[in-house]
């Protein structure tokens, strides 16, 4: 009788082991991976996440470029491209995120940006148990690295690497196409009232350089300095490019304002241009479209001669 009891107990223990093992594995998922984000935080993200919330428009665009249309379940109010994004739930603005809306979407991966998202919001989401991966691209190389990193954490590494190879090829083609050409002096305007341009360390400054131009305020340590018209006139820009902060704005009045100063070389030669803000302001794959357009404006025909 005693031996029968022992056998029964052993059988019961054996029956419990699979259940205990499942509990152990669920508490410590073997497939989850650890990644270090731009804030230096270790983030535990499940493989190929299925419910992604984007906390910035440039992240939204990049995720769509990686083919994650179905996995994106929430975006910010300022996410406007591609067109499919318009049907997605909104979680607030870049700097005014709604914790309640984000949590209600039950994401298994949240991707944010250090340049805009409040750090405390990120930490609150982290404390609530959600994996939040933060990016912080500061230049073109950072942006390309961000694309690969997002591909890795979302299970789209091959697609991300293919995309980056193509973007690098196009960037190199622009550099080669404008090489050995005379470099025009460029004034790049991003706001009119007050008049704001771009300084050293901005994406715009680097794009102007790659497109074969000289940013007349590229020496400024202020990333987005306010300047006066008199300073612009004194710098004698040979091309003036206006990029409106208002998406889709086709108003030509910003260019008309410059035509009154005919002594500016850019005005006297008719080199006044508008450029779509969507392809120049955000660190996304489309910024290479902006680079190619800048090269078209500064060096017409560079594509055919390349």
N, C-alpha and C positions, 0 to 999 in steps of 0.2 A: 504494500500500500504506500509506504514511504517513497519507494523508488518511482512509483507511478506519479506521485505528487511532484517529485523532482523533475521528471520528464515533462510534466504539464507546465511547470514554472519555466523550464528552459524553452519550451515551445512558445510560451507567451512572450518571453523576452525577445526571441527571434522574430516574432510577429511585430513587436514594437520597434525594432531597429530600423526597418525601412521608413516608418513614419517619423522617427526621430531624425533620421538622416535628411528627409525632406525638409523638416523644420530647420535643421542646421543650414542646409543649402539655401533656403529661402532667406535666412537671416544674413547670409554671406554669399551673394550671387557670384558664381564662379566666372560668369561671362562678362560681368561689369568691368569697365576699364577706368583707370585713373589718368586724368589729364591735368597739366598745369596751364592755367589761363594767364591772361595779360596782367592780372593783379597778383600773380604768384601763388594763387590758391590752388589746392588740389581738388579737382572736381570729379566725382564718380558718375559716369554717364553709361547708361545701358547701351548695348550694341544696337546699331540701326534704330534709333529712337523713332517712335511712331506718332508722338504728339509734341511738336516743337512750337514754342512761342518765341517770336522774334521781337526784340526790344528796340530795334532801330531800322530805319528804311534801307540803309546800305546792307544790313544783314539780310533783310527780307529779299532784296534783289539777288544777293549772292546765293541764298538758299534756292530760289527759283532757278537760277542758272545751273545749279547742281541737280536739278530734276526732282526737288523735294516738294512739289506742288501739293501732293496729298497729305504729306506729313505736317505741313504748317497749319496750326489750328488757331493762331492768334498773332496779330501784328499791331504796330502803333498807328495812331491816327494820321501820322504824316507819311505813312507808306502808301505810295501811289503807283508804283510800277513793279511788275507788269500789270496789265489790265485785270488779270485774274485775282489780284490782291484785293480788289474792291469788294469782293463778296465775303471776305474773311472777318471774323470778330475782331473788335478793336479793344486794346488793353490800356488806352490812355496815350498821352504824348510822350515823346522821348524823355523829357525831364519831369513828367507828371504822370507816372505810371499808377495804375490802379491795382493794388495787391489783390483786392477781392475778385476782379475780373480775371486776373492771371490764375489765381488759385482755382477758380470755378472751372477753368478749362482743363484742369488736372494734367498738366504737361509732364512728360518724362524727360524733357530737356528744354532749358531756357537759355537763349543766347543773347547777350547784351553787349554794350559798348562802354568803355571807360570814358569816352568823349561824349558825354550827354546823359547817360543814365545815372541817377543818384546812387552813390555807393551804399547808403543806408538801405535803400530799397533792395539792392542785390543781397545784402547781408540778411535782411528780413526774410527774403525768399529762401535763402540758404538755411536759416534757422527753422523755417517751416518744413524743411526736408526736401526741397526741390533742387535738382542740380542746375546751377547757373554758371555757364561758361562765358567769360567776359573777354572781348577782343579790344584791341587798341591800335589799329594801323595808323602809323604816322607818316609813311611815305609809300611810294609805289612798291618797293620790295616787301614792306610790311603787308601791304594789301594782297600781294600774290601769296605770301606765306599764310595769311589769314584764310584765303580760299582753300589752300591745301589742308590747313588745320580743321576747317569746318567740314571738309570732305572726309577727313579721318574720323571725326567724332560722330558723324552722321551715317557712316557706312558708304560714303560715295568717294572714296579716295581715288579710284581710277579715273572717274569722271573729272574730279578736281584737278588731278595732275595733267590730264589731257587739256583742260581749259587753260591752265596756267602756261603750258607749253605754247598753245596758240597765241595767248596774250603776249608772251615774251617775244614770239616771232614777229608779231605786229609792231611791238615797241622797237625792236631792233631794225625793222624795215623803215620806220620813221627816222630813226637816228641815221641810218645809212643814206636815206633819201635827201636829207637836208644837210648832210656833211659837206664841208668846204664851201658853203654858201655864206653870203654876207648876212650878218645877224641884225635884224631890225630891233630898234628899241621899242619896248611894248609897255603901254599902260593898261592894266587889267582892272576893270571896275566891277565890284560886286554889290555896291550900294551907292545911291545917288545923294541921299539926304539923311545923315551926313555922307560925304563922299568917302568911301572906304575902298581900299585896294588890298593887295596881297604882298606879304613880306617874305623874308627868308624862312625856310622850313615848312612852307605850306605845299600841299599837293599842286596848287596852281603854279607856284614858282618853279617847281621841278618840271611840270608839263611844258611851260613856256621854254625852258632850257632845252628839253628834249625835242621840241618842235622847231628849234632853230631860232629862238628869239632871246632878247635880253630884257628881263623884268627891271624896269627903271627904279622900282622900289625893292629890289631883291636884296639890297644891303640892309634893309630895316630889320632890327631885331624883334620888332613887334610883328606878330604873325598877320594881323589884319589892321594895319594902321589907318587912322583917319588922316586925310590930307586935304589941302586947299587947292583950288584951281590954279592959283599962282605957282605952287610947287610943281604941278603937272606941266604947266607951260614952260617953266624953267628947265625941266628935264628933256624937253623937245622929243616926245615920243614919235616914232615913225608909224606906229599902228596903235589904235585904241580899240580895245575889245571889252564889250559890256556883257556881263553875265548876270541876269536878274535873279534875285533870290526867290522871286515868285514863279513857281513852276508853270510852264506853258505860256508865259507872258511874251507876247509878240509886239508889245508897244515899242514904237520907234522913237518916242520922244526923248529917251535917254541919249540916243545918238544925235538927235537934233540939237540938244543943249550944247554939244561940243562944236557945232558948225559955226557958232558965232565967233570962235577964236581961229580965224583963218591963218594966223601966224604959226599955229602948231603944225609941224610937218605932216602928221597923220591926217589932219583936216584938209590941208592944201592939196594933198595927194589923193584924197578920197578913201583913205584906208581906215574907215570906221566900220566896226563889225559887231554884230550881236551873236551870242552863242547860247544855246539851250542850257540853262542851269542844271537840268537833270543829268547831263552827261559830263559835267565838269566839277560839281561840288561834292559828290559822294564817292567814297572809296569803294567802288564796285567794279565788276568787269567792264561796265559801260564807260568807265573813265578813259579807256583806251580809244573808244569812239571819239571822245573829246580831244584826246591827243592828236588823232589823225585829222580832225577838223581844224585844230589849231595850226597844224602843219599846212593844211590846204589854204588857210587864210594868210599865213606868213610867207609861204613858198608855193604859190600855185604851180601845178605841174610836177611836183616832186614824185608823185606816184608813177607817172609815165616815164620819168627819167631814171627811176630806180632800177 
